[in-house]
Amino acid sequence: MRKPIRNMLRRGAAAVSAALAVVSAAPGTATAAPAAGHDHRTVAVGGRTFEPNLFAGPTVLPATGGTVFVAGTGYNRAQGIFLAFCAVPDAVRPGNPATYLSPPTPCLPGRDSKDGSSRRITDAATGTPGITIPYREGGSFVTSLTNLRPELADGVVCDVNVRCAIVTRADFTATADRSYDLYIPVTFVR
């Protein structure tokens, strides 16, 4: 693995680990150390190769919901992405990009786009303040998703009738492009 990519991976993992340390030490959080997740793939675009990596934690949340800290590295800065909490399509197997053929849906926040449960990451000059954030060096980002709850929509409940995950996918400029889809499963303690 090339040294710059290895360094970005370390920084992303370190950011999520530091956030997890804060969460696990916070009052009212589970006493067991929360788990973190990772997904990655290789994307070839216009003769260039990108290696997007997604890190998130904790991946086990209280039944009432919570916050997940997220970091990404190696994304193509020319392609904006959505970062969200979504239902995993039935045929998708997180960790196996060959199965990422359908878009993740439904996703939070539903109709309330400013609740902190999703982000758009892009270098474009347009976006919703507080929701849209720019990429950092090397196609990286560090953020959190807040207000994550088991009910994604009426009758769509994580761990009851759908699997749920922190996901990235190409933004509205390339909605049919599945090459930026990554999934980190999240469950809720019942």
N, C-alpha and C positions, 0 to 999 in steps of 0.2 A: 504494500500500500504506500502511496506517495506520502512524504513527510507532511506537506501542508494539510492534506486530508486527515491524516492521523492526528495532527494537532487540533483541527477543528472538531473531530470526534471527541477528543479529550475535553475540550472546552465545553462542548454541549453536554457531555455526561457530567462534568464537574458542576455546571450550572444547575442541572436537575438534582444532583446529589446535594448541593448546598440548600436548595429549596426544600428538599425532603427532610433535611436535618432540622430546618426551622419548623416544618409542619409536625414532625414527630415529637418535637419538644414543646409544642404549643398546648396549652390547657384544653381539655375536651377532645383531644385526638386519641386515636387508638393507641394502646400501649405497645402493641407489636409494631415493628418497623414496617411502614408502608412499602409496597413493591413499586418498582419502576419498570417501564417498558421501553422497547426499542424496535424500530422497523427501518428497513433501508432497501434500496434498489439501485439499479444503474439505468440512466436515461440517456439516450443518444439523440441529439438535436443538431441538425445542420453541420454535421462533421465534428461536433464537440460532444464530450461525454461528461455527464454530471452524476454524482453519487449522493442523492438526497438521503439524509439520515434524520429520523424523528425520535426524540427522547421525551418521555412524559412520566410524571409521578406526582402523587401516589396514584396507583391504578385500582385501589380498593377504597371506596368512599363510604361514609356513613349512609344509612338509609335515607336520611334527609337531604343528602347531596353535599357538595363541597367544591373545592378549588383544586385544579391540577396545574402544575408548573410544567411548561413545555419549552423545549429547545430544538432547533433544527439546524442542520449544516448541509452544505453541498448543493443547495437548490440552484436552479437556473434563474438568475436575477432578471432575465428578460421575460420570464413567465410569472405572473402573479399567482398566488395560491390562496385558497381559503383554508383556515385552520378551524375546526369545529368539533362538536360532540354529536355523533350521529349513530343511527342504526346501521349495523353491518348487513349488507345484502346476504341472503341465504347462501348463495354459491361462493361467496368470498371466504377465503381461509387466511386470516391475518398471518403475516410472515411468508406468504406464498404469492408474490406479485403476479404469477401466471393466472391466478384466479380473480384478479382485480378487473373484472369486465363490466361491472355495473356500478353506477355512482352510489355513494352512501346517501341514504335518505330514509326517513326525515331526519333533520338535524335541529338542535336547539340553535337559535332562540325562537324559531317560529316567526311570529309576527313582531316581536319586540327585538329589534336589531341592536339595541344599545345596552343589553343586560350583562355584557362581558363574557358570554358563553361562546363567542366566536370572534375570529379576527380575519382580516384580509392582510396579506403580506405582499407588498409590491414596491417597486421603485417608481411606479407611475405617480404623477403629481395629483391624482384624483383619489378620493376616498372619504370615508366618514371619520371625522375627528374622534379619537378615542378607540376606534375599532380598527382602522387601517394603520399599519405600522410599516416602516421601510425595512428592507433587508439590511443586514450588516455585512461586513466584509466576508467574502467567500460564500455568499448566498445563505447566510446564517440568520437566526433570530432567536430571541429569548423573550418569553411572555408567560402569562397565565390565563387560564380559562376559569371564570368564576360562575357561580350560580348553576353549576351542573347538577341536574336532578334526574331521577329515574324516568319520569314521564316526559317523553319527547313530544308527544302530541296526544290528543284524546285517544285512549285505548292502545297506545304504543308505549310499552313500559319495559325498560331494560331489565334483564334477568327474568322476566315473566314471559313475554312473547317475542322479544327481539334480543339479539346480542348488541352491545354498544361499544363504541371506541372513540378515542381521540383520532381524528383523521386530518390529512391534508389532501387537497385535490386542486387541480387547475381552477383558477377563478373564472368569472363570467366571460373572459376573453377567449376561453377554450374549453367550454363545458363538456364537450364530448371526449376530451383528451384524458385517458385514464393513466397516463404514464407518471403523473405526480401523486397518484393515490398511495397513501401509506396509512396503516391502521395500528393502533395500540389499544387492545381491549381494556375496558374498564368495567368493574363490577361494583355492586352496592351490598354492604353488609345488611342482612335482613334480621 
